[in-house]
Amino acid sequence: MGQGRVSAARSVRARCRALLGVAAGLWAGSSAAQDEPASLTAAPVELHAFVSQGFILSAKNEYLATSRRGSLEFSEVGLNLTKPLPENLRLGVQLFAHDLGPFGNFTPQFDWYYLDWRPRDWFGIRVGRLKVPFGLYNELNDIDAARVPILLPQSIYPADHREYLFALAGGELYGDVHLGDAGSLEYRVYGGTLPGQLPGSKPGLAVTRSAVPYVYGARLLWSTPLDGLVAGFSAQAVRFDWDVTLAPALVSVLEPAGLLPAGLTYPMLVQFRVPRWIASLQYDAHELDFSAEYSRWTGQFHSPAPALFPPHIVNERYYAMASYHLASWFTPGLYYSGYFVNVEDRHGHQNYQHDLAITTRYDLTDHWLFKLEGHLMFGTAALDNQQLNGGAEPKDLAPTWGVLLVKTTAYF
């Protein structure tokens, strides 16, 4: 890392420490100022923190970072607090910063925060910036200590899509319904919005505005009568709005080719809607944890130039993952993950990506762990060619490649 980046990183870390101090101070001050009965003021503040440092080394293709010569741009730090309040209320907040190649860059943010009211087991309400309950593991993306692999199966939980998939600003209804001998059912129903971030512009095409009018969805998890067996289904819909302006030189080429209607005014509104669903199955008992999920995401463009923006594409995503707790300090695991950009076109390595991963987790102490993970990759469909890989098209990248990851996390 150059001296400038070191100085920038130190500056950001200093801001993180300052924000952590302010948050802790405000929390302590507000707690001390409460004039509540002793039974309420005595309720403890639950404080947890973690810090992770990882290393990525890839062969042939850049993956998540500039990794072909090795990259330490794989770091996370977080502090979260939760506090029980009167009247079945609870609040929580997490301050988080991370660096993953071109993403994050140690910018501190309130990762999630909520006010929770749960008067009954079967009914509760949360409002704030909430983790999205999609599939089995989306809510564990920020908790390295809660899972075995370093990277969750990237076909369904892509690390470089965290800003769009991890949390929303809105509200949620949730609860647990007991079904007697049939087990129990957990439901989550939510809605809200996401930050509207501008996608990268391409030559001749500029995006001048981005917004997410809505995201909504639901998840059901059925804890079956068989010990450790859980089945689930999640569904979600999200819409992105972009104002797109095309350069006159590009318009003069696209119009005669029939890819662009004549006389369009700019910027033109392009809507991108993504309905997606996932079916989940997990067995976690007797030191064995096995899970499998199958998902389809549909991309739907709505624009005044349907020939330029394809109106409909369905991609397929799935994985199977297993780990076994061999000892209190050692858990090995593996998974196979598959992704197809278009279910109707499975040929060409640019249209798919298969990932065979082997991982080992070592719990060195109760608050410190170390992980080692290797990936054998086939296909290039999910590789970033905008900020990594020199802008090369996926079809021009190496079809078979590999990744080695190392990560250590301290937490309490």
C-alpha positions in Angstrom: 0.0 0.0 0.0 1.3 3.5 -0.8 1.9 6.1 1.8 -1.1 8.1 0.7 -3.4 5.1 1.2 -1.9 4.3 4.6 -2.5 7.9 5.7 -6.1 7.7 4.4 -6.7 4.4 6.1 -5.4 5.8 9.4 -7.6 8.9 9.0 -10.7 6.7 8.4 -9.8 4.4 11.3 -9.5 7.5 13.5 -13.0 8.6 12.4 -14.3 5.1 13.2 -12.8 5.3 16.7 -14.3 8.8 17.2 -17.7 7.6 16.1 -17.5 4.6 18.3 -16.6 6.8 21.2 -19.4 9.2 20.5 -22.0 6.4 20.2 -20.8 4.8 23.4 -20.8 8.1 25.2 -24.3 9.0 24.0 -25.6 5.6 25.0 -24.1 5.8 28.5 -25.4 9.3 28.9 -28.9 8.5 27.8 -28.9 5.4 30.1 -27.8 7.4 33.1 -30.4 10.1 32.5 -33.4 7.7 32.6 -35.5 8.0 35.7 -37.1 4.6 35.6 -37.7 1.9 38.2 -34.6 0.0 39.2 -35.9 -3.2 37.5 -35.8 -1.3 34.2 -32.6 0.7 34.6 -30.8 -2.4 35.7 -31.5 -4.2 32.4 -28.0 -4.5 30.9 -26.8 -2.9 27.7 -25.6 -5.8 25.5 -22.4 -4.7 23.8 -20.6 -6.7 21.1 -17.7 -5.9 18.8 -15.6 -7.6 16.2 -12.6 -6.9 14.0 -11.5 -9.1 11.0 -8.5 -9.0 8.7 -8.4 -11.2 5.6 -6.1 -12.0 2.7 -7.2 -12.8 -0.9 -5.0 -14.5 -3.5 -6.4 -15.5 -6.9 -5.0 -17.2 -9.9 -5.7 -15.9 -13.5 -8.6 -13.6 -12.7 -9.0 -10.8 -10.2 -11.7 -11.6 -7.6 -13.3 -9.1 -5.2 -10.1 -7.1 -5.0 -6.9 -6.7 -7.0 -6.0 -10.2 -5.9 -3.7 -11.8 -8.4 -0.7 -10.7 -6.5 -2.5 -11.0 -3.2 -4.6 -8.4 -1.4 -5.2 -7.3 2.2 -8.2 -5.2 1.2 -10.5 -7.6 3.1 -11.2 -6.0 6.5 -14.2 -5.4 8.8 -14.8 -3.7 12.1 -18.1 -3.3 14.0 -19.6 -2.3 17.3 -23.2 -3.1 18.1 -25.4 -2.3 21.2 -28.8 -3.5 22.1 -30.9 -2.4 25.1 -34.2 -3.6 26.6 -36.7 -0.8 27.3 -40.1 -0.6 29.1 -43.3 -1.8 27.5 -41.8 -4.7 25.5 -39.5 -2.4 23.6 -36.0 -3.0 22.5 -33.5 -0.9 20.5 -30.3 -1.7 18.8 -27.6 -0.2 16.5 -24.4 -1.3 14.8 -21.6 0.9 13.6 -19.6 -0.8 10.8 -16.8 -0.1 8.4 -15.2 -2.5 5.9 -12.8 -2.6 3.0 -13.3 -5.2 0.2 -11.3 -4.2 -2.9 -13.1 -1.3 -4.5 -16.0 -1.5 -2.0 -16.3 0.0 1.4 -13.0 1.8 1.8 -13.4 2.0 5.6 -16.3 4.5 5.3 -18.1 4.2 8.7 -21.8 3.8 8.6 -24.7 2.8 10.8 -25.1 -0.7 9.3 -28.4 -1.4 11.1 -30.5 0.1 13.8 -34.0 -0.6 15.0 -36.7 0.0 17.5 -38.5 -3.3 18.3 -41.9 -3.8 20.0 -42.9 -7.4 20.7 -45.9 -7.8 22.9 -46.5 -11.5 22.0 -44.4 -14.4 20.7 -46.5 -14.5 17.6 -46.5 -10.7 16.9 -43.8 -8.0 16.8 -42.9 -4.8 14.9 -39.5 -3.4 14.0 -38.7 -0.1 12.3 -35.4 1.4 11.3 -32.6 0.1 9.1 -33.2 -3.6 9.2 -31.4 -6.7 8.0 -33.2 -8.3 5.1 -34.5 -11.8 5.9 -33.7 -13.5 2.6 -32.7 -17.2 2.7 -30.9 -18.8 5.6 -27.8 -16.7 5.8 -28.3 -13.1 4.5 -28.5 -11.8 8.0 -25.2 -13.4 8.9 -23.2 -11.5 6.3 -21.7 -9.3 9.0 -21.1 -12.0 11.6 -18.1 -14.0 10.6 -18.1 -15.9 14.0 -21.6 -17.3 13.3 -20.7 -19.3 10.2 -18.0 -21.7 9.0 -17.0 -20.4 5.5 -15.2 -17.2 4.9 -17.4 -16.4 1.9 -21.0 -17.6 1.9 -22.0 -19.3 -1.4 -21.6 -16.3 -3.8 -24.3 -17.5 -6.2 -26.9 -16.3 -3.6 -25.0 -14.1 -1.1 -22.6 -12.1 -3.3 -20.2 -10.1 -1.1 -19.9 -7.3 -3.7 -23.7 -6.7 -3.6 -23.8 -6.1 0.1 -25.1 -2.5 -0.2 -28.2 -3.7 -2.1 -29.0 -7.0 -0.4 -28.1 -6.7 3.3 -30.4 -4.1 4.9 -33.3 -1.8 4.1 -34.8 1.3 5.6 -38.4 0.6 6.6 -40.5 -1.7 8.8 -41.2 -5.3 9.5 -43.8 -7.5 11.1 -42.6 -10.8 12.6 -43.4 -13.6 15.0 -43.3 -17.3 15.9 -46.4 -19.4 15.6 -46.4 -22.7 17.5 -48.0 -25.5 15.6 -48.1 -28.2 18.3 -46.8 -31.5 17.1 -46.1 -30.0 13.7 -43.3 -27.8 15.0 -43.3 -24.0 14.7 -43.4 -21.3 12.0 -41.4 -18.1 11.9 -42.7 -15.4 9.7 -41.2 -12.1 8.6 -42.9 -9.5 6.3 -41.1 -6.3 5.5 -41.1 -3.2 3.2 -39.1 -0.1 2.7 -36.4 1.3 0.5 -32.6 1.1 -0.2 -30.0 3.8 -0.8 -30.1 4.9 -4.5 -26.5 4.5 -5.6 -25.4 5.4 -9.1 -24.1 2.5 -11.2 -20.9 2.9 -13.2 -21.4 4.8 -16.4 -20.2 3.3 -19.7 -18.8 5.2 -22.8 -21.6 7.2 -24.3 -24.0 6.4 -21.5 -24.4 8.4 -18.3 -26.6 7.7 -15.3 -27.5 11.0 -13.6 -30.0 9.9 -11.0 -30.7 6.7 -9.1 -33.5 5.8 -6.7 -35.1 2.7 -5.2 -38.8 3.5 -4.8 -39.5 0.2 -3.0 -38.3 -3.1 -1.7 -40.7 -5.6 0.0 -40.8 -9.3 0.7 -41.5 -12.1 3.2 -39.8 -15.2 4.6 -41.3 -18.3 6.2 -39.2 -20.8 8.2 -40.8 -24.0 9.3 -39.0 -25.8 12.2 -40.2 -29.3 11.6 -40.9 -32.0 14.2 -37.6 -33.6 13.2 -34.9 -32.2 15.4 -32.7 -29.8 13.5 -34.6 -29.8 10.2 -35.8 -26.4 8.9 -37.5 -25.7 5.6 -38.1 -22.2 4.3 -39.2 -20.0 1.5 -38.4 -16.3 0.8 -39.7 -13.9 -1.8 -38.7 -10.3 -2.6 -39.4 -7.5 -5.1 -37.2 -4.4 -5.6 -37.3 -1.6 -8.2 -34.4 0.6 -9.3 -35.1 3.9 -11.2 -32.3 5.5 -13.3 -32.2 8.6 -15.4 -30.1 7.7 -18.4 -28.6 10.1 -21.0 -26.9 8.9 -24.2 -24.2 10.8 -26.0 -25.3 12.3 -29.4 -22.6 10.2 -31.2 -24.1 7.0 -29.7 -27.6 8.0 -30.6 -26.6 8.6 -34.2 -25.4 5.0 -34.4 -28.2 3.3 -32.4 -31.2 5.0 -34.2 -30.3 3.8 -37.7 -29.7 0.3 -36.3 -33.3 0.2 -34.9 -32.0 -0.1 -31.3 -33.3 3.3 -30.3 -36.6 5.0 -31.2 -36.2 8.4 -33.0 -36.9 11.6 -31.2 -36.4 10.4 -27.6 -35.9 13.1 -25.0 -33.2 12.8 -22.4 -32.7 11.9 -19.7 -34.9 8.9 -20.2 -36.3 6.9 -17.3 -35.2 3.3 -17.1 -36.9 1.1 -14.5 -35.2 -2.2 -13.4 -37.4 -4.5 -11.4 -36.1 -7.6 -9.7 -38.5 -10.2 -8.3 -36.7 -13.1 -6.7 -37.4 -16.1 -4.6 -35.4 -18.8 -2.7 -36.4 -22.2 -1.3 -34.3 -23.3 1.6 -33.5 -26.5 3.5 -31.3 -26.9 6.6 -30.4 -29.8 8.9 -28.3 -28.8 12.0 -27.9 -31.5 14.6 -25.4 -34.0 16.0 -22.4 -31.9 15.0 -23.5 -31.8 11.4 -24.7 -28.7 9.6 -26.1 -29.2 6.1 -28.0 -26.7 4.0 -29.1 -26.3 0.4 -30.9 -23.5 -1.4 -32.3 -22.9 -4.9 -33.2 -19.5 -6.2 -34.3 -17.6 -9.3 -33.9 -13.9 -9.8 -35.7 -12.1 -12.7 -34.5 -8.9 -14.2 -37.1 -6.8 -15.9 -36.3 -3.6 -17.7 -39.0 -1.0 -18.5 -37.8 1.8 -20.8 -38.7 3.7 -23.9 -35.9 1.8 -25.7 -36.8 -1.9 -25.2 -34.4 -3.0 -28.0 -31.5 -1.5 -26.1 -32.5 -2.7 -22.6 -33.6 -6.4 -22.7 -37.0 -6.6 -21.1 -36.6 -9.9 -19.4 -33.9 -12.3 -18.1 -34.0 -15.0 -15.5 -30.9 -16.2 -13.7 -30.6 -19.4 -11.7 -28.7 -19.8 -8.4 -28.2 -22.7 -6.0 -25.8 -24.4 -3.6 -25.3 -27.3 -1.2 -23.1 -26.8 1.9 -22.0 -29.0 4.7 -19.7 -28.7 7.8 -18.9 -31.0 10.7 -17.9 -30.0 14.2 -15.0 -32.4 14.7 -13.7 -30.8 17.9 -14.4 -27.8 20.0 -11.6 -25.9 18.1 -11.9 -27.4 14.6 -14.7 -27.4 12.0 -14.1 -28.3 8.4 -16.7 -27.7 5.6 -17.3 -27.5 1.9 -19.9 -26.3 -0.6 -20.7 -26.4 -4.2 -22.4 -23.3 -5.7 -23.8 -22.7 -9.2 -24.9 -19.6 -11.0 -26.3 -19.1 -14.6 -26.9 -15.6 -15.9 -29.8 -16.8 -18.2 -31.6 -20.1 -17.7 -32.2 -20.2 -21.4 -28.5 -19.9 -22.3 -26.2 -22.2 -20.4 -23.3 -22.3 -22.9 -20.2 -20.3 -22.9 -18.1 -19.7 -19.7 -19.2 -16.1 -19.6 -22.8 -17.3 -18.9 -22.1 -19.4 -15.8 -20.0 -19.7 -12.7 -19.5 -22.8 -10.6 -17.6 -22.7 -7.3 -16.2 -25.7 -5.3 -15.0 -24.4 -1.9 -13.3 -26.2 0.9 -12.9 -24.4 4.2 -11.5 -25.0 7.7 -12.4 -23.0 10.9 -10.1 -23.0 13.9 -11.5 -21.5 17.2 -8.2 -20.6 18.8 -10.0 -19.1 21.9 -13.5 -18.3 22.9 -13.1 -14.9 21.2 -10.6 -15.5 18.4 -10.9 -17.6 15.3 -8.9 -18.3 12.2 -10.1 -19.6 8.8 -8.5 -21.0 5.7 -10.5 -21.5 2.4 -9.8 -22.6 -1.1 -12.0 -22.2 -4.2 -11.9 -23.9 -7.6 -13.9 -21.8 -10.0 -15.3 -22.7 -13.4 -16.8 -19.9 -15.5 -16.6 -16.1 -15.2 -20.3 -14.9 -15.1 -20.0 -13.2 -11.7 -16.6 -11.5 -12.1 -16.4 -7.7 -11.9 -15.1 -6.3 -15.2 -15.9 -2.7 -14.4 -13.6 -2.0 -11.5 -11.4 -5.1 -11.7 -10.0 -7.3 -14.5 -9.0 -4.3 -16.6 -12.4 -4.0 -18.2 -12.0 -7.3 -20.0 -15.3 -9.0 -21.1 -16.2 -12.1 -19.1 -15.8 -14.3 -22.3 -12.1 -13.1 -22.5 -11.2 -14.1 -18.9 -9.7 -17.4 -17.9 -12.5 -20.0 -17.7 -10.9 -22.1 -15.0 -9.3 -20.3 -12.0 -8.8 -20.4 -8.3 -8.9 -18.4 -5.1 -7.2 -18.8 -1.7 -8.6 -16.8 1.3 -7.3 -16.4 4.8 -9.2 -14.6 7.6 -8.9 -14.1 11.3 -11.6 -12.5 13.5 -11.5 -11.3 17.1 -14.9 -10.7 18.7 -16.8 -10.5 22.0 
